[in-house]
C-alpha cells in the first residue's frame, strides 16, 4: 500500500514513546520486505534517519529513502488517489479526502504483512488483467518501477463477509465485491450489505470497493467475450451496438432475466420495459403473459463466462488494443485499476 508519513512525526524535541519507536521499526521492515511503499517529504525522512533510538541499519533505510524522494515525491502525490497517512497527535499536512489516517503508536498493532486482497470467487485474475492493462496503456512509469504485491483471499456469496470478519483487525485489507444491482438506483444486494457492515465494525485500515456494476461479468467487454461465447446473446449485442451501458452494467449475465423478477419488482420492470419492448417489438406485459414464472424473458449470456475469460488470460490468449474498448470500459477499467494500485504498490528496487 502507499503509506505517507506526516510531518507531525518529526516534531522538534520529540521524545518518542516505546510504541512509536516499535511502529517506526515496523515501517522499516515493511520497506525492507517490499510489502508496501513508504514516502514522505525529504525533511521528514532526513530527520527520521537521525533518531538515536533506531539502530544504524534502520537509520540507513531512511537515508536511502530520503535520497530517492526528491525525484519521486510529486509523482506519488499526483499519481495515487488513496494512501494511508501516519501521524502523531494531529496531522500537519493537508488531508486528502481519500486518506485513511492512523496514529503512529496505533500502527504498532498492525500486522507486518502485505495487503490482503479479498474478492468473490475467482475475480482476482480479471482484476489483475485490468491493472496490467492500465499499466501498459496509461502509466508505464509505474509499471517499470513498481510491482503489485498482496495476499489473496477468496470468498463467494456469504463466505466473503465471513472471511472478512475472520481477518484480524490489524490487517491492511481491500475487498472488492459485486453490487448485485439489477436496475438503476436499486438497493445493494445482501452480500454487499453484509460486507459493508463487517468493514465498519471490524476494520480500521480497510477499503470496500463495491462495483457500480451488478457483477464483475458486466465489466467484460465485447472484444473479449465475443470469441468465447458459443451462443451469442442478441439482446446484449443490441445493447452493445447502441452503447447502452447503463443497461449493460445491470444485466444478469449468469442467470438471465426471469419473469418472476418482473412480477416482484415494479422498479425493475419500469427500468427494463422500454429496451425489452424495442428488442421483441411487442409489449412487455404480453411477453410476460406467454411465459411461466421461472422462464427467462431474456436468456442468460453465460454462467461460466468469467471462468472462460480467466483461462484465456492465464494462457496468454487475450491480447486487446486500447482502441477496441468502449469509452465506458476505458473509464471503468481505469477507475478500478487506479484504486487497486494504491493498495498493492511497492518498489521493485530493494532498499
C-alpha positions in Angstrom: 0.0 0.0 0.0 1.0 3.6 -0.4 1.9 4.9 3.0 2.8 8.6 3.7 4.5 9.7 6.9 3.1 13.1 8.1 5.4 15.9 9.2 4.0 15.7 12.7 6.1 12.5 13.2 9.3 14.6 13.5 8.2 17.5 15.7 11.1 19.3 17.3 12.4 17.8 20.6 10.1 14.9 20.3 10.6 12.2 22.9 9.2 9.0 21.2 7.2 6.6 23.2 8.1 2.9 23.0 5.1 2.1 20.9 6.1 4.8 18.4 9.6 3.5 18.1 8.3 0.0 17.5 5.9 1.4 14.9 8.8 3.1 13.1 10.8 -0.1 13.1 7.8 -2.0 11.7 7.5 0.6 8.9 11.2 0.0 8.1 10.6 -3.8 8.0 7.7 -3.3 5.6 10.0 -1.3 3.3 12.8 -3.9 3.6 10.4 -6.8 2.7 8.9 -4.7 -0.1 5.4 -5.2 1.2 4.4 -1.6 1.0 5.6 1.7 -0.4 6.5 4.4 2.2 7.3 8.0 1.4 7.3 11.5 2.9 8.9 14.9 2.4 12.7 14.9 2.2 13.0 16.8 5.5 10.9 14.2 7.4 12.9 11.2 6.1 16.1 13.0 6.8 15.1 13.7 10.4 13.9 10.1 10.9 17.4 8.9 9.8 18.8 10.7 12.8 16.6 9.2 15.5 19.1 7.8 18.1 16.6 5.2 19.4 16.8 3.4 16.0 19.6 1.1 15.1 22.2 2.1 12.5 20.8 -0.3 9.9 17.3 1.2 10.3 18.6 4.8 10.1 20.3 3.8 6.8 17.0 2.9 5.3 15.6 6.3 6.0 18.8 7.8 4.5 18.2 5.8 1.3 14.5 6.8 1.2 15.5 10.5 1.6 18.0 10.2 -1.2 15.3 8.8 -3.6 12.4 11.0 -2.6 13.5 14.3 -4.3 12.5 13.0 -7.7 9.6 10.9 -6.6 7.6 12.9 -4.1 5.5 14.8 -6.6 5.0 11.7 -8.6 3.5 9.9 -5.6 1.3 12.8 -4.7 0.0 13.2 -8.3 -0.5 9.6 -9.4 -2.1 7.8 -6.5 -5.6 8.6 -5.3 -5.5 6.9 -1.9 -3.0 6.4 0.8 -2.5 5.6 4.5 -1.4 8.7 6.4 0.5 8.1 9.6 0.8 10.9 12.1 1.4 11.9 15.7 -1.3 13.8 17.7 -2.6 15.9 14.8 -1.7 15.7 11.1 0.2 18.8 9.9 -0.3 18.4 6.2 -3.3 18.9 4.1 -5.6 15.9 4.2 -6.8 14.3 1.0 -10.5 13.2 1.1 -9.3 9.7 0.3 -6.7 9.5 3.1 -7.0 6.8 5.7 -5.4 8.1 8.9 -3.8 6.3 11.8 -1.7 7.4 14.7 1.9 6.2 14.7 1.6 4.4 18.0 -1.5 2.6 16.7 0.4 1.4 13.7 2.5 -0.7 16.0 -0.6 -3.0 16.3 -0.8 -3.6 12.5 0.5 -6.9 11.2 3.8 -6.9 9.3 2.2 -8.4 6.2 1.2 -7.5 2.6 -2.2 -6.1 1.8 -4.9 -8.7 2.0 -7.0 -8.7 -1.2 -10.4 -10.2 -0.6 -12.7 -10.9 -3.6 -15.6 -13.1 -4.6 -14.9 -16.4 -6.3 -12.2 -16.2 -9.0 -12.3 -12.5 -9.6 -8.7 -11.8 -8.9 -7.4 -13.0 -12.3 -9.6 -10.5 -14.1 -8.8 -7.6 -11.8 -5.0 -8.4 -12.3 -5.6 -8.2 -16.0 -7.3 -4.8 -15.7 -4.4 -3.4 -13.6 -1.8 -4.7 -16.0 -3.8 -3.3 -18.9 -3.8 0.1 -17.1 0.0 -0.1 -16.7 0.5 -0.7 -20.4 -1.8 1.9 -21.6 -1.8 4.7 -19.0 1.2 4.7 -16.8 4.2 2.7 -17.9 6.4 4.6 -15.4 4.6 2.9 -12.6 4.8 -0.5 -14.3 8.6 -0.2 -14.8 9.4 0.9 -11.3 6.9 -0.8 -9.1 5.3 -4.1 -8.5 1.9 -5.2 -7.1 2.0 -7.4 -4.0 -0.8 -8.8 -2.0 -2.1 -11.9 -0.2 -5.1 -13.3 -2.0 -8.2 -14.3 -0.1 -11.3 -15.6 -1.9 -14.9 -15.8 -0.9 -18.2 -16.1 -2.6 -21.7 -15.1 -1.5 -22.0 -15.1 2.3 -18.5 -16.5 2.7 -16.9 -13.2 1.5 -18.4 -11.4 4.6 -17.4 -14.3 6.8 -13.8 -14.3 5.5 -13.7 -10.5 6.0 -14.9 -11.0 9.6 -12.2 -13.7 10.3 -9.4 -11.4 9.2 -7.8 -9.7 12.3 -8.5 -6.0 12.8 -4.8 -5.4 12.5 -4.7 -6.4 8.8 -4.5 -4.0 5.9 -7.4 -5.1 3.6 -9.1 -4.2 0.4 -12.3 -6.0 -0.5 -14.0 -5.8 -3.9 -17.5 -7.2 -4.3 -20.4 -7.1 -6.7 -23.3 -4.7 -6.1 -25.9 -7.1 -7.4 -27.9 -4.1 -8.5 -30.1 -5.2 -11.5 -31.6 -1.8 -12.2 -30.6 1.9 -11.7 -30.9 3.1 -8.1 -31.5 -0.5 -6.9 -30.5 -1.3 -3.3 -27.3 -3.1 -2.7 -27.5 -6.9 -2.7 -27.4 -8.9 0.6 -23.7 -9.9 0.1 -22.5 -6.3 -0.3 -24.6 -5.1 2.6 -23.1 -7.8 4.9 -19.6 -7.0 3.8 -20.1 -3.3 4.3 -21.4 -3.9 7.9 -18.3 -6.1 8.7 -16.0 -3.4 7.3 -17.5 -0.7 9.5 -17.5 -2.8 12.7 -14.2 -4.7 12.3 -11.5 -3.0 10.3 -9.7 0.3 10.6 -7.3 0.1 7.7 -9.6 -1.4 5.1 -11.4 -0.3 2.0 -14.5 -1.8 0.4 -14.9 -1.3 -3.3 -18.5 -2.1 -4.3 -18.7 -2.3 -8.1 -21.1 0.0 -9.9 -22.0 -3.0 -12.0 -24.2 -5.9 -11.0 -21.2 -8.2 -11.1 -17.7 -8.5 -12.5 -19.0 -10.1 -15.7 -20.6 -6.8 -16.6 -17.1 -5.3 -16.9 -16.0 -7.8 -19.6 -16.1 -6.0 -22.9 -17.5 -7.3 -26.2 -14.0 -7.7 -27.7 -13.2 -10.3 -25.0 -16.4 -12.2 -24.7 -17.4 -12.4 -28.4 -14.8 -15.1 -29.3 -15.7 -17.1 -26.2 -19.5 -17.3 -26.4 -20.9 -20.4 -28.2 -24.4 -18.9 -28.2 -24.5 -15.2 -28.8 -26.9 -13.0 -26.8 -28.8 -11.0 -29.3 -30.1 -8.7 -26.6 -26.7 -8.0 -25.2 -25.4 -7.5 -28.8 -28.1 -4.9 -29.4 -27.3 -3.0 -26.2 -23.6 -3.0 -27.1 -24.2 -1.7 -30.6 -26.4 1.1 -29.2 -23.9 1.8 -26.5 -26.5 1.3 -23.8 -24.0 0.8 -21.0 -26.4 1.9 -18.2 -28.4 -1.2 -19.1 -25.4 -3.5 -19.7 -24.0 -2.8 -16.3 -27.2 -4.1 -14.7 -27.8 -7.1 -16.9 -27.7 -10.5 -15.2 -25.1 -12.3 -17.4 -25.2 -15.6 -15.4 -29.0 -16.2 -14.8 -30.8 -14.0 -17.4 -33.9 -12.0 -16.7 -36.7 -14.2 -15.3 -40.4 -13.4 -15.4 -40.5 -13.8 -11.6 -38.3 -10.7 -11.1 -40.5 -8.5 -13.3 -43.6 -9.6 -11.2 -41.8 -9.0 -7.9 -40.3 -5.5 -8.5 -42.1 -2.6 -10.2 -38.9 -0.6 -10.4 -37.1 -3.4 -12.2 -39.9 -3.8 -14.7 -40.0 0.0 -15.3 -36.3 0.2 -15.9 -36.1 -2.6 -18.4 -39.6 -2.2 -20.1 -38.6 0.1 -23.0 -35.5 -1.9 -24.0 -37.2 -5.2 -23.9 -40.2 -3.9 -25.9 -37.8 -2.5 -28.5 -36.0 -5.8 -28.7 -39.1 -8.1 -29.1 -41.2 -5.4 -30.9 -44.1 -6.3 -28.6 -45.4 -5.1 -25.2 -43.7 -6.5 -22.2 -46.9 -7.5 -20.5 -47.9 -9.6 -23.4 -44.5 -11.2 -23.4 -44.8 -12.0 -19.7 -48.3 -13.5 -20.2 -46.8 -16.1 -22.5 -44.2 -17.3 -20.1 -44.1 -19.5 -16.9 -42.9 -17.7 -13.8 -39.5 -19.3 -13.8 -38.9 -18.8 -17.5 -36.5 -16.1 -18.8 -37.7 -13.1 -20.6 -34.0 -12.6 -21.6 -31.8 -15.6 -21.6 -28.5 -15.7 -19.7 -25.3 -14.7 -21.5 -23.2 -17.5 -19.9 -22.9 -19.0 -16.4 -19.2 -19.7 -16.9 -18.1 -16.5 -18.8 -15.7 -15.3 -16.1 -14.0 -18.8 -15.8 -13.6 -18.9 -19.6 -12.1 -15.4 -19.7 -9.7 -16.2 -16.8 -8.5 -19.3 -18.6 -7.7 -17.3 -21.7 -5.9 -14.7 -19.6 -3.8 -17.3 -17.8 -2.8 -18.9 -21.1 -2.0 -15.6 -22.7 -4.8 -15.8 -25.3 -6.2 -12.4 -24.7 -4.4 -9.5 -26.3 -6.6 -6.5 -26.9 -5.9 -2.9 -28.1 -6.9 0.1 -26.0 -8.8 1.4 -29.1 -11.0 -1.7 -29.1 -12.6 -0.9 -25.8 -15.8 1.2 -25.5 -15.5 4.6 -23.7 -17.4 3.1 -20.8 -14.9 0.2 -20.4 -11.9 2.5 -20.7 -13.3 4.7 -18.0 -14.3 1.9 -15.6 -11.1 -0.1 -16.1 -9.0 3.0 -15.4 -11.0 3.8 -12.2 -10.7 0.3 -10.8 -7.0 0.0 -11.7 -6.1 3.3 -10.1 -7.9 2.3 -6.9 -6.3 -1.1 -6.6 -2.8 0.1 -7.4 -2.8 2.2 -4.3 -3.3 -0.9 -2.1 -0.8 -3.2 -3.9 2.1 -0.9 -4.8 5.6 -1.4 -3.6 9.0 -0.6 -5.1 10.8 -3.1 -7.3 14.3 -2.0 -6.1 15.3 -3.3 -2.7 16.3 -0.8 -0.1 
